[in-house]
Amino acid sequence: MANRDYIFNIRISKETYEKVRREAKENAESISNLLRKVINDGLDIASSVSSEFRDKENKFKNIVSYYNVKLARDIPCSRCGTIIKSSKDATVGETNSGRKYYFCARCK
């Protein structure tokens, strides 16, 4: 089967059009080619960032139990990174292997 290109028709402001036209001219390429690159690169970046967030959340899927603790020392929240101060309450999520994740009140 042959590779087939598709056409997008979109409306943009005159200001945006001028920016794109200027950028294409500076790079000695067509507007169409520049926009094709922007869309492809943008999709790659969005996919990469999305999978990073998905991977971060997936690491918590192996948690089998939760319990509340009073901390003896400052520790970062496993989800948002906020420092949970010693003597404050936190929630611990534990996996079958004994791995513990500490969550602040906002993320529990």
C-alpha positions in Angstrom: 0.0 0.0 0.0 1.4 3.4 -0.9 2.2 6.1 1.7 -0.5 8.6 1.5 -0.4 12.2 2.8 -3.4 13.9 4.3 -4.3 17.6 4.3 -5.3 19.6 7.4 -7.1 22.9 6.9 -6.8 25.2 9.9 -7.5 28.8 10.7 -4.7 30.8 12.4 -4.3 34.5 13.2 -2.5 36.8 10.8 0.2 37.3 13.5 0.8 33.5 13.8 0.9 33.2 10.0 3.5 35.9 9.8 5.6 34.2 12.5 5.4 30.9 10.7 6.2 32.5 7.3 9.2 34.3 8.8 10.5 31.2 10.4 10.2 29.2 7.2 12.0 31.8 5.2 14.8 32.0 7.7 15.3 28.3 7.5 14.9 28.2 3.7 12.0 25.8 3.7 8.4 25.9 2.8 5.7 26.7 5.3 4.1 23.3 4.7 7.4 21.5 5.5 8.0 23.6 8.6 4.5 22.9 9.9 4.9 19.2 9.2 8.1 19.1 11.3 6.5 21.1 14.1 3.5 18.7 14.2 5.7 15.6 14.1 8.1 16.9 16.7 5.2 18.1 18.9 3.5 14.8 18.8 6.8 13.0 19.7 7.4 15.3 22.7 3.8 15.1 23.9 3.9 11.3 23.7 7.2 11.2 25.6 6.0 13.5 28.4 2.7 11.6 28.6 4.5 8.2 29.0 6.7 9.8 31.7 3.7 10.8 33.7 2.0 7.4 33.0 5.2 5.6 34.2 5.3 7.7 37.4 1.7 6.8 38.3 2.2 3.1 37.3 5.0 2.7 39.9 2.2 3.0 42.6 0.0 0.3 41.0 1.9 -2.5 42.9 0.9 -1.1 46.3 -1.0 -3.7 48.3 -1.5 -1.9 51.6 -1.8 1.6 53.0 -1.3 2.7 56.6 -0.9 6.0 58.5 2.3 6.9 60.3 3.8 9.7 62.3 7.2 10.5 60.7 10.4 10.5 62.8 12.3 12.5 60.1 11.6 14.8 57.2 10.8 12.8 54.0 9.7 13.8 50.5 6.3 12.8 49.2 6.7 10.0 46.7 4.1 11.6 44.3 4.6 15.4 44.4 8.0 15.7 46.1 6.8 18.1 48.9 8.8 17.6 52.1 6.7 16.1 54.8 8.1 17.3 58.1 9.0 15.1 61.0 6.3 14.5 63.6 3.6 15.0 60.9 1.2 12.4 59.8 1.8 10.6 56.4 0.3 7.7 54.5 2.6 4.8 53.6 1.9 2.6 50.6 3.7 -0.7 50.7 4.2 -3.3 47.9 4.5 -7.1 48.4 8.3 -6.8 48.1 8.3 -4.3 51.0 9.0 -1.2 49.0 7.4 1.8 50.8 6.1 5.0 49.3 5.3 8.0 51.5 2.5 10.4 50.7 1.6 13.8 52.0 -2.0 14.6 53.1 -2.7 16.1 49.7 -1.6 13.1 47.7 -2.7 10.1 49.8 
